[in-house]
């Protein structure tokens, strides 16, 4: 990939449109470009973070895994965003408390930890970007905790289908859904069959179709 210029950077990260040119120039000069293929495990729990990552394209899934191989998705990170746990661990020099998987091919800018700390100390705009992202993700995680604690799994699953479907169709395996929701594949399969009996969805191999009016246009 060719080196980004400041205008290209601003298109990907609109937050920085009104930032000093010097800040963007420093980000671009200090960072290195990385690319990873989809379904690559890019960070494991207990590993150190050497760099602060700015996502140029693609999506990553940030998740926790149990000793019994159960998983739950905490949030996803995409184009123009940064992972708040990545930032927090780089700032505090602590090990990763989560795993990160590339859902799609991912292209990123990686800023060395010492340079990231320097940019954060020097530029108010950098602090606003990082701490604003932390605030937003904290709300997301609190909503997830609320769902896990207070909502029944059938409610969480159906909300998930509505949220993730496109034109009423979701192309995912039962195991992938279970991993996102932090439950067992058998539970997802049973509930999906119940939804089908109730006339809410139609199941086929690797595909779930919601019946109107149960999906958003």
N, C-alpha and C positions, 0 to 999 in steps of 0.2 A: 504493500500500500504506500502511495506517495505521502510525503509529509504534509500534514494539514496546515493550511494557513489560518489566519485569525478569523476570516469571514466564514470559512467552513466550520471552524470550531463553534462559532456563535450560532450557526444553524442547528447544530447537534445539541448544544447546551444554551438554549435561549436565556437562561438565568443570567449569563455573563454578557448579554448584549450591551449593557450600560457600564460594564466594568472597565477599569483602566486597561489600555492596550498593553501596557507593560506586564500586567498580571497574566494575560493570555499568552503573550510572548514567552514568559518564563515557564508557564505550564507546558507549552509546546517544546521548548528547548530542553527542559529537564526530564521530560517523559520519554518512554520508549513504547513502541507499538507492539502489541501482542495479538495473536489470533489462535483460537482453540475451536476444534470441531464440536458439533452437537453431541450430546450424551457423554461428554468428557467430565470427569470429576476434577474440578479445578481447585478445590480447597477441602481439606479434611479436618474434622474436629481434632483439636490438639496440636495442629501445625501452626507455626508462626506466620504472620503476614509480613513480607518484606517490603511491599509497596502499597500505595494507595491507588485504587483503580477507578478510572472514569470510563463508563461504557459508551462506546461509539456506535455499536450496533449489536443486535441479537438480544437474547434473554437468558438470564440465569435464575435458577431456583435455589433459594436459601432454605435449608431444612435441618431438622434434628432427627437423629436416628437412635433407637433404643438398642440395648444389647440383644434383644430378640428380633432385630431387623425390622421393627415397625418404624415408620417414618411419619413426619408431619411437616408440611410446608409452612414456613413462617411468613415469607413474602417472596416476590419475584423482583428482579432488577432488570431494567431495560435501557434502551437508547437514551442518552442524555441524563442518566442517573448514576448514583454511586451507592455502594452498599454501606449502610451505617455501621454495621458490626465490623466491617473491614476498617472503616475510619476509626472507630473506637479502639480497636486492638492496636492499630498503628500508633495512635496517640499515647496509649497506655503501655505499649510494648508488652502486650499479653497475647497468649495463644488463642487461636480461633475456637469459639464455643459452638460452631456450627459447621455444616458441610455446604458446599456450593457445587451445583451441577449445571453445565451448559445445556439449556433446553434446545437451543438452536446454535448455529455457528456464531461465535462471539468475537468481536473486535474491540480492543480496549487500549486506552493510554494508561501506562503504569508509571506513577511518580514515586521515586525512592522515598522511604520513610523520613529521612532527615530533611529532604527538600520539601516534602509535604508539610512537615511541622513548621518549617521556615515560612512557607507561603501562608499558612494559617495564622502565624504570628504577625506577619507583615501586612496582610491585606484583609480589610474588613469584609470585602465581597466574598472572599474565600471562606471566612468564618460563617457568613450568612448562608452560603450554599450548603456547607456541611451541617451546621446546627439546624437549619431549616429542614434538611432531609431527615435528620435524627428525630425531630419533632413529629414529622408526618409519619415516619415508620413506627414510632412509639404508639401513635393512635391505632395504626393497623394491627400491631401486636396485641394491644389492649382489646381491640374488637375480636381478635382471634381467641384470646383467653375467655372473653365473655361468651362467645359461641360454644366453646368446648365445655365450659362449666354449666351454662344455663340452657342451651338448646339441645333438643333430642337429635340423635344422629340422622333420623329420616328428614328432619327439617334442614339440618346443615347440608345434607346430600342434595336435596332438591334445590336449595338456594345456590349451591355450587353448580348444578347442571344449568340453571337459568343464567348464572353469571358467566360461565365459561363457553356456553354454546354460541354458535354463529348461525343466524337464520334458523334457530331451533335445532341445530345439529352439533353434536359433540363427538369427535373422533378420538377416543381414548380407551385404553383398556381398563378393566375393573381394578387391576392392581395399581395403575397410575393414579386413579381417583382415590383409592384407599391410602396411598402414600401421601397425597396432598392433604387428606383429611385426618390422618393419624389413626386409622382404624384398620381392620383386617379385610382382606379381599372378599372373604366369605360374607361378611356383613354387608358390604357394598352390593354384592351379587344378589343377596336375598332381598334387600330393600329395592333394588332396581326391578326385580321380578314383581314385587308388590306394586310398584308404580305402574308397571305394564298392565297388571291385572285391573288396576284402577282407571286405566285408560289415559294416563298422563304421558306415557312415553311408548316408543316402539324400539325394541332391542334387535340388533343384528351384530355380526362379528366385528368388534372394534369400533362400533358406531351406536350412538344413542340419539334418537330423534324425539324431540318434545312435541306433543300434540297441542295445537292452538286451543285455548288461549294461554297456555302455560309458559310461553317464551316471549321475550321482548323482540319487537321488530327492529 
